[in-house]
Amino acid sequence: MSLYVDFSALQSVPAANLNRDDLGSPKQVHYGNTARIRVSSQSWKRVIRHGIEQDLGEKAARTRMVPVKVKQALEQAGWPLELAAFAGAQVAASAGKKGIGTEKEGHTSVLLFLPEAAIDELAVVCTEHRVDLESGQSRKNPGQLLPPAKIEEILKRRTASISLLGRMLAELPNANVDGAAQVAHAFTTHAAEPQRDYFTAVDDWLGEAETGSGHLDTAEFSAGVFYRYATVNVADLVKNLEGDTKAARTVLASFAEHFLLSVPQAKRNSTAPHTLPDLAYLAVREHRPLSLAAAFETPVTADSQGGYSKNSRAQLAGYASSINRLTGDRSRLFHGHATIAPAEKLTGLGAETGSYDQLIEAALDAALPQSGGEQ
């Protein structure tokens, strides 16, 4: 049976540029015949992933620099520069039956996603086969001097974040991981467009008689109330963690916390947009997940005081009530919410809890009860 934990949040973000396009402008989407500000799923997933890895002490890296990092590890161990570089290149060349292509500066032609600890393991393999590497260094086509099966095994290792978010690596058989988590692009619940900021920087050492600035430019930023959504397939997460439901609960709890508390780090020093969601709504469902993004296909209008947060919460709750009526609450094991404004009585969003922690704990108890252990 498929089981999903759905995460919805409404978050007000002041002047910021959380996620830029190729021209440096806040990303946008046209939805409901209205321009909205958008934050890509990749942007928010990255900061969530880093938080999870920090919690669990299992750092992973998405990188093309594996040969370079192996070379550096071997140099630190006293290897000659040329031999260390050759060994790093051999790690890529010896991966799988055909190897992984490399480009300039020893970077692989594709991004790899692997535990950071794999670099030390690859360096150990190189050390074990140093004689073969030394003898093959002068050959024009040395072939695969490192054991392909061992290199492949190391590159295919997983961390909890890889099991959660997935990995695409067509170059190695069975290296792909279907991620258990899906994260949607966040978008403003109301019409919103980028705004321009003209700024200058003063040269502190200009003479008293000199006027003008040392630098001037323009930048773009945006502000708004964002709807955010993600879902985790609990069965897939348990499967990716080799049946360990206790570990799955720990990973899911960490994902829930960082989904709610994280903010993308772009331009943080100049905008400090460190807000929290005004409303968090979690649901545990069988068979299929359910986003409530369509609640905002009709853009929210400002309330009598000019804000969008209150009306966004009401519009989400009203849409959820309608969905509950249509589905008859079928296949939903739990739903509940935590809000900054408990007096609003948001029917349609399940029981109200007093904090994010209580909400997360209640959802986890429905999806992965504490009694569940390693299976």
VOBALO-657276 format. One record per residue (C-alpha): residue in three letters; x, y, z; residue number from 1. Coordinates in nm, 2 decimals. Example, Ala and Ser with C-alpha at 12.3 -4.5 7.8 and 13.67 -1.06 7.14 Angstrom:
<recs>
REC:ALA:1.23:-0.45:0.78:1
REC:SER:1.37:-0.11:0.71:2
</recs>
This chain:
<recs>
REC:MET:0.00:0.00:0.00:1
REC:SER:0.13:0.35:-0.09:2
REC:LEU:0.13:0.60:0.19:3
REC:TYR:0.22:0.97:0.15:4
REC:VAL:0.28:1.26:0.38:5
REC:ASP:0.18:1.58:0.22:6
REC:PHE:0.33:1.91:0.34:7
REC:SER:0.17:2.25:0.27:8
REC:ALA:0.28:2.59:0.40:9
REC:LEU:0.20:2.95:0.35:10
REC:GLN:0.50:3.18:0.41:11
REC:SER:0.52:3.56:0.38:12
REC:VAL:0.86:3.67:0.25:13
REC:PRO:0.96:4.04:0.25:14
REC:ALA:1.19:4.21:0.00:15
REC:ALA:1.42:3.93:-0.12:16
REC:ASN:1.55:3.75:-0.43:17
REC:LEU:1.54:3.38:-0.32:18
REC:ASN:1.58:3.24:-0.66:19
REC:ARG:1.71:3.42:-0.97:20
REC:ASP:1.68:3.36:-1.34:21
REC:ASP:1.96:3.40:-1.60:22
REC:LEU:1.93:3.78:-1.58:23
REC:GLY:1.93:3.80:-1.21:24
REC:SER:1.56:3.87:-1.17:25
REC:PRO:1.33:3.68:-0.94:26
REC:LYS:1.18:3.38:-1.12:27
REC:GLN:0.82:3.41:-1.22:28
REC:VAL:0.53:3.19:-1.33:29
REC:HIS:0.20:3.29:-1.50:30
REC:TYR:-0.09:3.11:-1.32:31
REC:GLY:-0.46:3.19:-1.33:32
REC:ASN:-0.38:3.46:-1.59:33
REC:THR:-0.18:3.64:-1.33:34
REC:ALA:0.20:3.69:-1.29:35
REC:ARG:0.34:3.54:-0.98:36
REC:ILE:0.68:3.52:-0.82:37
REC:ARG:0.83:3.17:-0.81:38
REC:VAL:1.10:2.99:-0.62:39
REC:SER:1.21:2.67:-0.79:40
REC:SER:1.19:2.33:-0.62:41
REC:GLN:1.57:2.28:-0.67:42
REC:SER:1.64:2.60:-0.48:43
REC:TRP:1.44:2.50:-0.17:44
REC:LYS:1.54:2.13:-0.19:45
REC:ARG:1.91:2.22:-0.17:46
REC:VAL:1.88:2.40:0.16:47
REC:ILE:1.65:2.13:0.29:48
REC:ARG:1.90:1.86:0.19:49
REC:HIS:2.19:2.04:0.37:50
REC:GLY:1.98:2.06:0.68:51
REC:ILE:1.90:1.69:0.68:52
REC:GLU:2.26:1.60:0.62:53
REC:GLN:2.36:1.82:0.91:54
REC:ASP:2.11:1.65:1.14:55
REC:LEU:2.21:1.30:1.04:56
REC:GLY:2.58:1.36:1.01:57
REC:GLU:2.58:1.21:0.66:58
REC:LYS:2.71:1.46:0.41:59
REC:ALA:2.67:1.40:0.04:60
REC:ALA:2.80:1.60:-0.26:61
REC:ARG:2.65:1.66:-0.60:62
REC:THR:2.97:1.73:-0.80:63
REC:ARG:3.18:1.68:-1.12:64
REC:MET:3.50:1.71:-0.91:65
REC:VAL:3.54:1.35:-0.79:66
REC:PRO:3.87:1.29:-0.98:67
REC:VAL:4.00:1.63:-0.86:68
REC:LYS:3.91:1.55:-0.50:69
REC:VAL:4.08:1.21:-0.52:70
REC:LYS:4.39:1.37:-0.66:71
REC:GLN:4.40:1.62:-0.37:72
REC:ALA:4.36:1.34:-0.12:73
REC:LEU:4.65:1.15:-0.27:74
REC:GLU:4.87:1.46:-0.28:75
REC:GLN:4.80:1.51:0.09:76
REC:ALA:4.92:1.15:0.14:77
REC:GLY:5.25:1.23:-0.03:78
REC:TRP:5.18:1.12:-0.39:79
REC:PRO:5.36:1.30:-0.68:80
REC:LEU:5.13:1.55:-0.85:81
REC:GLU:5.13:1.38:-1.19:82
REC:LEU:5.06:1.04:-1.05:83
REC:ALA:4.79:1.17:-0.82:84
REC:ALA:4.62:1.34:-1.12:85
REC:PHE:4.65:1.02:-1.32:86
REC:ALA:4.49:0.82:-1.04:87
REC:GLY:4.20:1.06:-1.01:88
REC:ALA:4.14:1.03:-1.38:89
REC:GLN:4.15:0.65:-1.35:90
REC:VAL:3.87:0.66:-1.09:91
REC:ALA:3.64:0.80:-1.36:92
REC:ALA:3.78:0.58:-1.64:93
REC:SER:3.75:0.26:-1.43:94
REC:ALA:3.38:0.32:-1.33:95
REC:GLY:3.16:0.05:-1.48:96
REC:LYS:3.23:-0.12:-1.81:97
REC:LYS:3.29:0.20:-2.01:98
REC:GLY:3.40:0.45:-1.75:99
REC:ILE:3.27:0.80:-1.70:100
REC:GLY:3.40:1.06:-1.94:101
REC:THR:3.61:1.35:-1.81:102
REC:GLU:3.65:1.71:-1.93:103
REC:LYS:3.90:1.98:-1.87:104
REC:GLU:4.06:2.02:-1.53:105
REC:GLY:3.97:1.66:-1.45:106
REC:HIS:3.60:1.71:-1.40:107
REC:THR:3.36:1.43:-1.50:108
REC:SER:3.13:1.49:-1.79:109
REC:VAL:2.82:1.43:-1.56:110
REC:LEU:2.73:1.52:-1.21:111
REC:LEU:2.78:1.25:-0.95:112
REC:PHE:2.58:1.24:-0.63:113
REC:LEU:2.76:1.04:-0.36:114
REC:PRO:2.86:1.04:0.01:115
REC:GLU:3.16:1.27:0.09:116
REC:ALA:3.32:0.98:0.26:117
REC:ALA:3.35:0.80:-0.07:118
REC:ILE:3.65:1.02:-0.16:119
REC:ASP:3.86:0.86:0.11:120
REC:GLU:3.74:0.52:0.01:121
REC:LEU:3.84:0.58:-0.36:122
REC:ALA:4.18:0.71:-0.24:123
REC:VAL:4.23:0.38:-0.05:124
REC:VAL:4.16:0.18:-0.37:125
REC:CYS:4.41:0.39:-0.56:126
REC:THR:4.67:0.32:-0.29:127
REC:GLU:4.60:-0.05:-0.31:128
REC:HIS:4.67:-0.04:-0.68:129
REC:ARG:4.95:0.21:-0.69:130
REC:VAL:5.19:-0.02:-0.87:131
REC:ASP:4.94:-0.07:-1.15:132
REC:LEU:4.88:0.30:-1.17:133
REC:GLU:5.26:0.37:-1.18:134
REC:SER:5.31:0.12:-1.46:135
REC:GLY:5.02:0.24:-1.66:136
REC:GLN:5.10:0.61:-1.63:137
REC:SER:5.32:0.62:-1.93:138
REC:ARG:5.09:0.42:-2.16:139
REC:LYS:4.89:0.60:-2.43:140
REC:ASN:4.58:0.39:-2.37:141
REC:PRO:4.62:0.24:-2.03:142
REC:GLY:4.26:0.10:-2.00:143
REC:GLN:4.10:0.05:-1.67:144
REC:LEU:4.37:0.01:-1.41:145
REC:LEU:4.14:0.01:-1.10:146
REC:PRO:3.89:-0.27:-1.03:147
REC:PRO:3.56:-0.15:-1.20:148
REC:ALA:3.34:-0.34:-0.96:149
REC:LYS:3.49:-0.18:-0.66:150
REC:ILE:3.49:0.17:-0.80:151
REC:GLU:3.13:0.12:-0.91:152
REC:GLU:3.03:0.00:-0.56:153
REC:ILE:3.17:0.31:-0.40:154
REC:LEU:3.01:0.55:-0.64:155
REC:LYS:2.67:0.39:-0.59:156
REC:ARG:2.68:0.43:-0.21:157
REC:ARG:2.38:0.62:-0.06:158
REC:THR:2.32:0.85:0.23:159
REC:ALA:1.98:0.92:0.38:160
REC:SER:1.94:1.23:0.17:161
REC:ILE:2.01:1.04:-0.15:162
REC:SER:1.75:0.78:-0.05:163
REC:LEU:1.51:1.07:0.02:164
REC:LEU:1.57:1.29:-0.28:165
REC:GLY:1.69:1.05:-0.54:166
REC:ARG:1.98:1.02:-0.78:167
REC:MET:2.01:1.01:-1.16:168
REC:LEU:2.32:0.84:-1.30:169
REC:ALA:2.27:0.66:-1.62:170
REC:GLU:2.64:0.59:-1.67:171
REC:LEU:2.64:0.32:-1.40:172
REC:PRO:2.39:0.03:-1.39:173
REC:ASN:2.15:0.03:-1.10:174
REC:ALA:2.30:0.36:-0.97:175
REC:ASN:1.97:0.55:-1.01:176
REC:VAL:1.76:0.61:-0.70:177
REC:ASP:1.40:0.70:-0.73:178
REC:GLY:1.36:0.97:-0.47:179
REC:ALA:1.09:0.93:-0.21:180
REC:ALA:1.03:1.31:-0.19:181
REC:GLN:0.87:1.54:-0.44:182
REC:VAL:0.90:1.91:-0.40:183
REC:ALA:0.69:2.16:-0.59:184
REC:HIS:0.79:2.51:-0.71:185
REC:ALA:0.67:2.77:-0.46:186
REC:PHE:0.47:3.06:-0.59:187
REC:THR:0.29:3.36:-0.46:188
REC:THR:-0.08:3.32:-0.38:189
REC:HIS:-0.15:3.66:-0.53:190
REC:ALA:-0.03:3.87:-0.83:191
REC:ALA:0.33:3.98:-0.78:192
REC:GLU:0.61:4.11:-1.00:193
REC:PRO:0.98:4.20:-0.96:194
REC:GLN:1.07:4.54:-0.83:195
REC:ARG:1.39:4.73:-0.91:196
REC:ASP:1.64:4.86:-0.65:197
REC:TYR:1.88:5.13:-0.74:198
REC:PHE:2.18:5.13:-0.51:199
REC:THR:2.51:5.29:-0.46:200
REC:ALA:2.83:5.21:-0.26:201
REC:VAL:3.04:5.48:-0.11:202
REC:ASP:3.42:5.48:-0.15:203
REC:ASP:3.53:5.54:0.21:204
REC:TRP:3.87:5.69:0.11:205
REC:LEU:3.75:5.96:-0.13:206
REC:GLY:3.88:6.30:-0.05:207
REC:GLU:3.65:6.56:0.11:208
REC:ALA:3.63:6.76:-0.21:209
REC:GLU:3.54:6.45:-0.42:210
REC:THR:3.18:6.36:-0.47:211
REC:GLY:2.99:6.07:-0.62:212
REC:SER:2.99:5.70:-0.53:213
REC:GLY:3.24:5.43:-0.58:214
REC:HIS:2.98:5.20:-0.74:215
REC:LEU:2.62:5.22:-0.85:216
REC:ASP:2.39:4.96:-1.00:217
REC:THR:2.04:4.82:-1.00:218
REC:ALA:1.91:4.49:-0.87:219
REC:GLU:1.57:4.32:-0.86:220
REC:PHE:1.38:4.18:-0.57:221
REC:SER:1.03:4.07:-0.48:222
REC:ALA:0.79:4.02:-0.19:223
REC:GLY:0.48:3.81:-0.13:224
REC:VAL:0.30:3.52:0.04:225
REC:PHE:0.42:3.19:-0.10:226
REC:TYR:0.23:2.86:-0.12:227
REC:ARG:0.48:2.57:-0.07:228
REC:TYR:0.41:2.20:-0.12:229
REC:ALA:0.60:1.87:-0.09:230
REC:THR:0.51:1.51:-0.05:231
REC:VAL:0.71:1.20:0.07:232
REC:ASN:0.62:0.85:-0.04:233
REC:VAL:0.67:0.66:0.29:234
REC:ALA:0.68:0.32:0.13:235
REC:ASP:0.95:0.43:-0.11:236
REC:LEU:1.15:0.59:0.17:237
REC:VAL:1.14:0.27:0.38:238
REC:LYS:1.24:0.06:0.07:239
REC:ASN:1.53:0.30:-0.01:240
REC:LEU:1.65:0.26:0.35:241
REC:GLU:1.64:-0.12:0.31:242
REC:GLY:1.33:-0.17:0.53:243
REC:ASP:1.44:0.03:0.83:244
REC:THR:1.13:0.20:0.94:245
REC:LYS:1.30:0.35:1.25:246
REC:ALA:1.55:0.53:1.02:247
REC:ALA:1.27:0.63:0.79:248
REC:ARG:1.09:0.80:1.07:249
REC:THR:1.41:0.99:1.16:250
REC:VAL:1.47:1.10:0.81:251
REC:LEU:1.10:1.20:0.76:252
REC:ALA:1.11:1.40:1.08:253
REC:SER:1.42:1.59:0.96:254
REC:PHE:1.26:1.65:0.62:255
REC:ALA:0.95:1.79:0.79:256
REC:GLU:1.14:2.02:1.01:257
REC:HIS:1.36:2.16:0.74:258
REC:PHE:1.07:2.19:0.49:259
REC:LEU:0.91:2.43:0.74:260
REC:LEU:1.21:2.61:0.88:261
REC:SER:1.45:2.65:0.58:262
REC:VAL:1.49:2.95:0.35:263
REC:PRO:1.70:2.95:0.03:264
REC:GLN:2.02:3.14:0.09:265
REC:ALA:2.04:3.36:-0.22:266
REC:LYS:2.13:3.72:-0.14:267
REC:ARG:2.07:3.65:0.23:268
REC:ASN:2.33:3.91:0.34:269
REC:SER:2.16:4.19:0.17:270
REC:THR:1.80:4.09:0.24:271
REC:ALA:1.79:3.86:0.55:272
REC:PRO:1.45:3.71:0.46:273
REC:HIS:1.44:3.47:0.75:274
REC:THR:1.07:3.43:0.80:275
REC:LEU:0.87:3.12:0.90:276
REC:PRO:0.54:2.99:0.76:277
REC:ASP:0.22:3.15:0.90:278
REC:LEU:0.04:2.82:0.84:279
REC:ALA:0.16:2.46:0.81:280
REC:TYR:-0.08:2.18:0.70:281
REC:LEU:0.02:1.82:0.71:282
REC:ALA:-0.18:1.52:0.58:283
REC:VAL:-0.12:1.15:0.56:284
REC:ARG:-0.29:0.98:0.27:285
REC:GLU:-0.32:0.64:0.11:286
REC:HIS:-0.29:0.57:-0.26:287
REC:ARG:-0.19:0.92:-0.39:288
REC:PRO:-0.06:1.26:-0.27:289
REC:LEU:-0.27:1.58:-0.30:290
REC:SER:-0.14:1.93:-0.35:291
REC:LEU:-0.36:2.22:-0.26:292
REC:ALA:-0.20:2.46:-0.51:293
REC:ALA:-0.52:2.49:-0.71:294
REC:ALA:-0.66:2.69:-0.42:295
REC:PHE:-0.47:2.99:-0.56:296
REC:GLU:-0.55:2.95:-0.93:297
REC:THR:-0.77:3.25:-0.86:298
REC:PRO:-0.53:3.50:-0.70:299
REC:VAL:-0.58:3.62:-0.35:300
REC:THR:-0.68:3.98:-0.31:301
REC:ALA:-0.57:4.20:-0.02:302
REC:ASP:-0.77:4.22:0.30:303
REC:SER:-0.91:4.55:0.44:304
REC:GLN:-0.57:4.63:0.59:305
REC:GLY:-0.38:4.56:0.27:306
REC:GLY:-0.22:4.22:0.35:307
REC:TYR:-0.24:3.89:0.18:308
REC:SER:-0.16:3.64:0.46:309
REC:LYS:-0.50:3.63:0.63:310
REC:ASN:-0.69:3.59:0.30:311
REC:SER:-0.44:3.33:0.18:312
REC:ARG:-0.50:3.12:0.49:313
REC:ALA:-0.88:3.15:0.45:314
REC:GLN:-0.86:3.06:0.08:315
REC:LEU:-0.65:2.75:0.15:316
REC:ALA:-0.89:2.63:0.42:317
REC:GLY:-1.19:2.69:0.20:318
REC:TYR:-1.04:2.50:-0.09:319
REC:ALA:-0.94:2.21:0.15:320
REC:SER:-1.30:2.19:0.27:321
REC:SER:-1.43:2.16:-0.08:322
REC:ILE:-1.17:1.89:-0.16:323
REC:ASN:-1.27:1.70:0.16:324
REC:ARG:-1.63:1.71:0.05:325
REC:LEU:-1.55:1.58:-0.30:326
REC:THR:-1.33:1.30:-0.17:327
REC:GLY:-1.54:1.22:0.14:328
REC:ASP:-1.23:1.22:0.34:329
REC:ARG:-1.14:0.88:0.19:330
REC:SER:-0.79:0.74:0.23:331
REC:ARG:-0.67:1.01:0.47:332
REC:LEU:-0.53:0.87:0.79:333
REC:PHE:-0.45:1.21:0.94:334
REC:HIS:-0.45:1.58:0.88:335
REC:GLY:-0.39:1.88:1.10:336
REC:HIS:-0.24:2.23:1.10:337
REC:ALA:-0.05:2.48:1.31:338
REC:THR:-0.11:2.85:1.25:339
REC:ILE:0.01:3.19:1.37:340
REC:ALA:-0.36:3.29:1.40:341
REC:PRO:-0.55:3.02:1.60:342
REC:ALA:-0.85:3.25:1.64:343
REC:GLU:-0.93:3.22:1.27:344
REC:LYS:-1.06:2.86:1.32:345
REC:LEU:-0.95:2.72:0.98:346
REC:THR:-1.20:2.44:0.92:347
REC:GLY:-1.10:2.20:0.65:348
REC:LEU:-0.74:2.17:0.77:349
REC:GLY:-0.80:1.91:1.04:350
REC:ALA:-0.71:1.94:1.41:351
REC:GLU:-0.52:2.25:1.52:352
REC:THR:-0.19:2.19:1.71:353
REC:GLY:0.00:2.45:1.91:354
REC:SER:0.34:2.41:1.74:355
REC:TYR:0.52:2.28:1.43:356
REC:ASP:0.68:2.01:1.65:357
REC:GLN:0.34:1.88:1.77:358
REC:LEU:0.21:1.88:1.42:359
REC:ILE:0.50:1.69:1.28:360
REC:GLU:0.49:1.43:1.57:361
REC:ALA:0.12:1.37:1.50:362
REC:ALA:0.18:1.31:1.13:363
REC:LEU:0.47:1.08:1.20:364
REC:ASP:0.26:0.88:1.44:365
REC:ALA:0.00:0.82:1.17:366
REC:ALA:0.26:0.74:0.90:367
REC:LEU:0.52:0.55:1.09:368
REC:PRO:0.42:0.47:1.45:369
REC:GLN:0.69:0.46:1.71:370
REC:SER:0.63:0.09:1.76:371
REC:GLY:0.77:0.03:1.41:372
REC:GLY:1.12:-0.09:1.42:373
REC:GLU:1.37:-0.23:1.18:374
REC:GLN:1.20:-0.49:0.96:375
</recs>
